[in-house]
């Protein structure tokens, strides 16, 4: 069994998926919010050629990220937040800026509520 992240397109993401990698463009960046435990969260809307999804980064400085940036995520996971499928950076995940403005994408929002079932 390997610990390498599995590359996924946004349309293929389902709740409970872990250790994924994907490439996307930032469509929207929302102002950071602070939780009651003083944690910082920055929310985005991101997309690839197959669809779009909310994306959140916890506890990291995201001032350098902006709309139009093309990003590569490794070690991400998918979960439900308020009945919507959302993408997150995992504790050991990384997000890397690859460029800007030259990326084909679809604005069709996915909302894949069916979790991935484990074969264990």
N, C-alpha and C positions, 0 to 999 in steps of 0.2 A: 504494500500500500504506500502511495506517495503523498507527501505533504505539499506538492506543487499546486498552486491555484489552478482551477479549471476555467478556461476562457468561456464566457457566455455573452450572448447578445441580450439586450434589455428585454425583448419580448419573451425570452426563455426563462427569465427570473421568476422564482416562486418562493413564498415564505419558507423559512427554515433552511434555505441553501446557505452553505458556508464555504469559506476559502475559495471564493471566486475571483476572477479577474475580468475586467471589461474596459473598453475604451469608449469614451463619450465626449460630447461637447456640452458646456454649461450654457443653458438657455436663460436661466434666471438665477440671481443670487439675492437672497433675502437678508436683511440685517440680522446680526447675531442676537441670540436671546440667552438669558441666564436662567438656569433652573433654581428651584428653592435651595438646592445644595451647592449653589455657586458654580455650577458647571456651565461652560459655554458651549452653545450649539449653533452651528451655521447651517442653514438649510438652502438647498438648491433645487432647481428642476434641471435634469440632465437628459440627453437623448443620444441615441445612435440611429442607424438606418432602419431599425426595426420598431422603435417606439421611444417613449419618454417615461421617466419615473422620478419621484422625489428622492433626493439624496441628502444625507446629513453627515456632518463631521462634528464629532464631540471633542472638546478640550484641546483643540489645535488652533493656532493662529491662521486664519484663512484670508487675511487682508490682501494677499498677493493674487488671489483667485478672482476672476471676473467673467462676466458673460462673454461667450465666444472662445474661451479657453478650451483646448482639447486636452483631455486628461486620460491617464492610464491608472486604473485602480488594481491593486493586488491585495489579496487577503480580505476581501469584502464579504459581507453577509447580507441576507435579505430577511426582513421581518415585517410584521403588520403593525401599523400605527393608525389608530382611528379607522380601522377597516380598510386601509389602503396599503398596498405593497410598497415598501420603502427599501432603499439601498443604503448601506452604512459601511464605513471603514472599520474593520475589525481592530482589536487591541494591538495586534502585530501587523496590521495592514499598512500599506503605503499608498499615497496618491501622488502622482507625478505629472507635472505640466509638460505636454509634448509639443504644443504649438498653439495656433489660434486661427479661427475663421475659415478653415478649409476642410470641412467635414460634412458629408451628406448625412442628414438625419430626418427622422419622422417625429412629428409632434403628437402622434396618436398615443394617448396615455394608456399604459397597461394597468390592469388591476387584477392580477392573478392571485386570487384568494386561496386557491387549493395548495396546501403545503406539499412539499416533496415527501413522499413516503420512503422510509428507510427499509431496506431488505434484510434487516438484522433479525 
